[in-house]
Amino acid sequence: MSHPQTARLFRWQHRLNGEGFSLLRAVYDPSTGQAVAVVSELADSPARGITHDFARVAEAALPVLRADLGPDLASVLWIAHFGDFSSHDPGGPETFTAITLKVSENGYRDDDEGDHRLTTEEVTRLFHGHPLAPVPEVLARLEPLK
């Protein structure tokens, strides 16, 4: 069974730092309604610190996921992604952190409880055996934000 995927830039509003943008890559399993979404922080985004406001990142990315992958999307495993392409640790190792978000009447809430690191191999498994392409390679193929 083929699992639909998407890759695109999207805008989001940081509660402290204003408008930012990130790279969103996701895979969707229509049989379960579940998606895995990797959000890569980009160094040239004016708003930095996606893990400091991941609830807003996810709220901005969710409509994109539903539009690209399907309106029946039931749940998302959110993953923050950093590396030499981001401001978090430029030149440092590539890292993936699974972000546990709570759902409230006002949307997502992030209290850092349950967040944990993932290995590159774990992320590849979550993408059904397809390793993520390097961020610069993906960005070169995408249309710029308007």
N, C-alpha and C positions, 0 to 999 in steps of 0.2 A: 504494500500500500504506500502510495506517495503521500508525503506530508507537506502541505503548503508552507512556503517560507516567504519572508519579506525582508527587505533591507532598505532603509531610507533615513534621511535626516528629518528631524522634527523639532519644533520650537516648544519651549516650556518657560514658565515664569517662576524664577527663584524668589522665595519670600523675602530675602534680604538683598540679593545681588541683581535683580531685574531679569530681563529676558535672556535666555540662553538657548543653545541648541545642542543636540546630541545625536549620535548614530544609534538607530534602533535596528536590531536584527532579531527575528523571531521565527519559530517553527510551531506549527499547529497540528494537533491530532484531532480530526473531525469526529472520530469515533468516541472520544472521551470529552471533547469540548475544551481540552486543556492546551495551553500554549506555554512555551518557554521564551522569555524575552530577555535579550542581552542589550543593555544600554551602555554605550561607551562614552565616557567623558572625553571631550575634545579640547585641546589646549587653546584653540582659537575662539572658543565660545566666550562671550563676555561674562556669562554667569558660570561660576565654577563651584564645585563642591556638591556633586549630585547626591552623595550619600547623606549630606546635611539637610536635604529637602527632597528625599526620594518619593515621598507621597505625592508631591506636585509633579515630579517627573512622570510617575506612573499614571496620574490623572490625565496628563497631556498625551501620553503614549497610548492609553487604552482605546480612544476613538480611532486612532491610526490602525491599531491591531484589528479592531472590528471591521473597519473598512477594507483592509487588505486581506484578512484571513477568514472573516466570516462573522456575521452578527450573532451566531449561536455560541460564541466564545464564553465558556463558563468560568474558567479560572486561569490564572497566569502565575508562573514561577518567575519572579523578577530577579535579574542578576545585574549588578553594577560591575563595569569593566574598566580597568585602568591599565596604563602602560606608557611607553615612550611617546605616545600620541596624545597624552592627556596632561593636565597640570598637577594631578594628584602626586605623582612620583615620576617626573620626567626622567627618563634614562633608567628608571628602576625596573624591576621585574613586572611582567604582565600578571595582573591579578584579577580574580573573579570573586565576587561576594554575593551569595544568595541573600536577598533582602526579604524579610518577613514583614508584610504590611497587614495591618488590621483594617477592617472595613467598618466605618461608622455611618451614622445618618448624614454626615457632611462629607463623605468620600473616604479616601484612604487616610490612615494615620500610621506613622512610623516611629516606633520607640526603641529601635535597635535591638530589641529582644528577639532572639532566635536567628539573627544574622550570622552567617558563617561562610568561611572561605570554601571555594571549590577549586579543584585542579583543572587544568586544561583538558585532561582526559575525561573528567566527569562532565564537563560542558559538551565535549564531543559526543559522549553517550546520550546526553539530553537532546542533542540535535540529531538523534537517530544515526550516529556513526559518521556524520559529516562534520569535519573540523571547520571552525570559523576561519575564513580568509583573513589575512592581516588587514587592519583598519585602513592603512593608506591605499591598499589595493581596492578595497570596497569603495572608499570615498572617490577614487578616480573614476569609477564607473557610474556614480550617482549624479543626478541633476542637482545643481546648487539650489539652496533655498531661495525663494522669491521674497 
